[in-house]
Amino acid sequence: MQGALREVMEAIYEQDFLSCSHGFRPGRRAHDALRAVDAMVEREGIKVILEADFQAYFYSLDRTKLREISA
Protein backbone atom coordinates (compact mmCIF):
# COMPACT_ATOMS: atom_id res chain seq x y z
CA MET A 1 0.00 0.00 0.00
CA GLN A 2 2.80 2.43 0.87
CA GLY A 3 4.56 1.72 -2.41
CA ALA A 4 1.40 2.32 -4.42
CA LEU A 5 0.72 5.58 -2.59
CA ARG A 6 4.33 6.69 -3.13
CA GLU A 7 3.99 6.09 -6.88
CA VAL A 8 0.78 8.13 -7.07
CA MET A 9 2.25 10.97 -5.00
CA GLU A 10 5.45 11.03 -7.08
CA ALA A 11 3.44 11.20 -10.31
CA ILE A 12 1.47 14.17 -8.97
CA TYR A 13 4.18 16.19 -7.20
CA GLU A 14 7.53 15.32 -8.83
CA GLN A 15 7.05 17.98 -11.52
CA ASP A 16 6.62 20.69 -8.86
CA PHE A 17 9.97 20.13 -7.13
CA LEU A 18 12.94 22.30 -7.95
CA SER A 19 15.98 20.62 -9.47
CA CYS A 20 17.91 21.51 -6.30
CA SER A 21 15.55 19.42 -4.16
CA HIS A 22 17.05 16.02 -3.30
CA GLY A 23 15.26 14.61 -0.25
CA PHE A 24 13.58 11.23 -0.79
CA ARG A 25 13.23 11.68 -4.55
CA PRO A 26 13.66 8.88 -7.06
CA GLY A 27 17.12 8.67 -8.56
CA ARG A 28 18.63 11.15 -6.11
CA ARG A 29 21.03 10.31 -3.33
CA ALA A 30 22.62 12.07 -0.39
CA HIS A 31 25.90 12.37 -2.29
CA ASP A 32 24.10 14.18 -5.12
CA ALA A 33 22.84 16.71 -2.58
CA LEU A 34 26.33 17.15 -1.13
CA ARG A 35 27.78 17.75 -4.59
CA ALA A 36 25.06 20.34 -5.29
CA VAL A 37 25.76 22.15 -2.02
CA ASP A 38 29.51 22.08 -2.69
CA ALA A 39 28.98 23.57 -6.16
CA MET A 40 26.67 26.27 -4.77
CA VAL A 41 29.15 27.19 -2.03
CA GLU A 42 31.94 27.44 -4.60
CA ARG A 43 29.85 29.40 -7.14
CA GLU A 44 28.02 31.75 -4.76
CA GLY A 45 30.71 32.18 -2.09
CA ILE A 46 28.35 31.04 0.65
CA LYS A 47 29.92 31.32 4.11
CA VAL A 48 27.25 29.75 6.36
CA ILE A 49 25.12 26.63 6.02
CA LEU A 50 22.30 25.99 8.51
CA GLU A 51 20.78 22.62 9.28
CA ALA A 52 17.37 22.11 10.86
CA ASP A 53 15.92 18.90 12.27
CA PHE A 54 12.21 19.26 11.57
CA GLN A 55 11.47 15.69 12.59
CA ALA A 56 12.53 16.46 16.15
CA TYR A 57 10.36 19.58 16.04
CA PHE A 58 7.24 17.65 15.08
CA TYR A 59 7.83 15.14 17.87
CA SER A 60 7.80 18.05 20.33
CA LEU A 61 4.33 19.32 19.30
CA ASP A 62 1.43 18.90 21.69
CA ARG A 63 -0.83 16.43 19.87
CA THR A 64 -3.92 17.34 21.91
CA LYS A 65 -3.62 20.96 20.74
CA LEU A 66 -3.31 19.81 17.13
CA ARG A 67 -6.44 17.71 17.48
CA GLU A 68 -8.30 20.72 18.90
CA ILE A 69 -7.22 22.87 15.98
CA SER A 70 -8.25 20.31 13.37
CA ALA A 71 -11.61 19.54 14.96
Secondary structure, 3 states (H helix, E strand, C coil): CHHHHHHHHHHHHHHHCCCCCCCCCCCCCHHHHHHHHHHHHHHHCCCCCCCCCHHHHHHHCCHHHHHHHHC
